[in-house]
Each structure stands twice: as C-alpha cells, then as structure tokens.
C-alpha cells in the first residue's frame, strides 16, 4: 500500500517553505529581532521583580494577546523570534536523535498537558505574583535548554513538548502569508511530521495521520486539544483570579469545561458526520474569537483606550477571522485534508 503523501514529507514538494539562502540584510534583521526578544525577556523578568503591578498587566493584557493573531497571519513570525526557542536551539546538538520520531500522540499529550496545567495557574499565581511569574519563566527556560540537548534543531522542545505548539498548529494551519524559515538553515527534517516551519498548511493533517478521515481524530492528542480548547478558553475567561487555596475550584471548573467542550464537538462530528477538515478550522475560529472577546477589554484598558475601542477591536478580529476562514477553505481544497 502506498503511503499517504500528507503523512510524511515528500522529497521535494514539502520543502517549499524551507529556508532559502537569505540576504545579509535579512539575516541581520532576524538576528536583531531575536536579540531584541531576548532583551525583552530580561526586561520582563526585571520588571516582574521590581514593578510587578505594572509589568504583569502589560505582559498578560497587551504583549501576549499579540501572539495568537500573529499565528493566524503567519506562524513563522513568532517562531522566528520566540526567545524560548532561541534558548532551546542554542543547546541543541547536531546529529542528536530526532526526538519527534517518538509516537506523535505521546508528544502531543505532553505539550497539551503542559498547556492545560500552566494556563489555569494564571488565576492563582502568574497574574498576581511577580516572583511566581519569574519562577515560571525560569522553569520554562531550563526545560527548553534541557530538552534542546536531547534533540537536534527544534526536535527537542519547539516541535515536541512546547506548550504553545498545539496553539501554533491550530491557529497557524492556514497562514495569510508565509514567512521563510529563518532559523533552520539548512533544514535537517528534525521532525518527522507536523513541522510548522516546513509546511504549516499540512501540519495538522500530518499530526492526525489517517485518523483524520474518521472520528478517531478526536482521540488523538491534538484532536482532543482542538475539541476541548473552546471550552478551556471560555472557562478561563469566566473564572476570576483568586488565592492559591482556590486551586481545586479553578482546576475543577477547567476540567469540566474541557470535557464538556470535547463531548459537544464529538457529538456534532458523529451525528452530523462532520469531517476533521471542516471541524478543526471552525474550532480554531471559535477559540480565537472567544480568546479576543475576553482579552479585548484588558488590552484596551492597559493601553488607555476608551471603551469604544473594545468594539472596534472585536470587529477587527472578526474580519481577520473571516479572511482566515476563506484562506483555510482554499487550503483545504488545494491540500486535500480529508
């Protein structure tokens, strides 16, 4: 039986977004952007320790909300400058095992578990305590450095257990434009399938594999994440910050919301016979719409923009999602995700 061309990278056709020789100017600009991101990370750590009351709202309400929209536009922008990715690649070893050759479900489960464990703790720690926030950054940085040593290029952390990876795949499945892979020159195919830098439009299909043709995709690591993410965002947005003693309540609400979201999506897929190629883009749009619905007030307040700006931002996000949806529909037809 011939293998599905979407399940692995082909010899030629899937290298269209691999890094081409860059000009000296382009290389200089990317290097400058990464250095700026690292300096920004150090400034964030300093600010969180010295002025947490001003730094934490600025990061959570203004800086972080820029990332999801950038993934929708072009995931290569974020992946090209992410300071944690820079740390991981500094420690990577050429010729090391391709960690991402492990069963994809094991990798996806680890990344999703980290995301679902870290985010709810914002209500308990990261939103309020500068010291706790710095501790989180330190742990993530050490994890990136440590796992980077276990693989080559991005195989150890970025394409394996990074908690942002599932979000990158969900929102980056139909980029409005493609950014050349600015880090991996030359591309070593360190990841067997689903690399967001090589072929972002095929990453979801490759991660799901043959299960994407039936409802079994709901049982994969990424499939569970995609179906549960809208409920996860909704529950987070409706849950207020509280003391550490409220951890049981916060995580309990999140678990119920995640399971309910997954069950609802599963029922729609089974009863309505909705294929993954239609459901997953819809879940991305719903998730991002919910995220910005809740993030818009804090974003505008932190920037000192009047309340009317919230409506403008929400409408703008809606238009962005519309353009993205049209793009994804076009990609589905050309790529043949089924």
C-alpha positions, 0 to 999 in steps of 0.5 A: 500500500502506498503511503499517504503523501500528507503523512510524511514529507515528500522529497521535494514538494514539502520543502517549499517553505524551507529556508532559502539562502537569505540576504545579509540584510535579512539575516541581520534583521532576524538576528536583531529581532531575536536579540531584541526578544531576548532583551525583552525577556530580561526586561520582563523578568526585571520588571516582574521583580521590581514593578510587578503591578505594572509589568504583569498587566502589560505582559498578560493584557497587551504583549501576549494577546499579540501572539495568537493573531500573529499565528493566524497571519503567519506562524513563522513570525513568532517562531522566528523570534520566540526567545524560548526557542532561541534558548532551546536551539542554542543547546541543541546538538547536531546529529542528536536523535530526532526526538519527534520520531517518538509516537506523535500522540505521546508528544502531543499529550505532553505539550497539551498537558503542559498547556492545560496545567500552566494556563489555569495557574494564571488565576492563582499565581502568574497574574498576581505574583511577580516572583511566581511569574519569574519562577515560571519563566525560569522553569520554562527556560531550563526545560527548553535548554534541557530538552534542546540537548536531547534533540537536534534543531527544534526536535527537542522542545519547539516541535515536541513538548512546547506548550504553545505548539498545539496553539501554533498548529491550530491557529497557524494551519492556514497562514495569510502569508508565509514567512521563510524559515529563518532559523533552520538553515539548512533544514535537517527534517528534525521532525518527522511530521507536523513541522510548522516551519516546513509546511504549516498548511499540512501540519495538522493533517500530518499530526492526525495521520489517517485518523483524520478521515474518521472520528478517531481524530478526536482521540488523538492528542491534538484532536482532543486539544482542538475539541476541548480548547473552546471550552478551556478558553471560555472557562478561563475567561469566566473564572476570576483570579483568586488565592492559591487555596482556590486551586481545586475550584479553578482546576475543577471548573477547567476540567469540566469545561474541557470535557464538556467542550470535547463531548459537544464537538464529538457529538456534532462530528458523529451525528452530523458526520462532520469531517476533521477538515471542516471541524478543526478550522471552525474550532480554531475560529471559535477559540480565537474569537472567544480568546479576543472577546475576553482579552479585548477589554484588558488590552484596551484598558492597559493601553488607555483606550476608551471603551469604544475601542473594545468594539472596534477591536472585536470587529477587527478580529472578526474580519481577520477571522473571516479572511482566515476562514476563506484562506483555510477553505482554499487550503483545504481544497488545494491540500486535500485534508480529508 
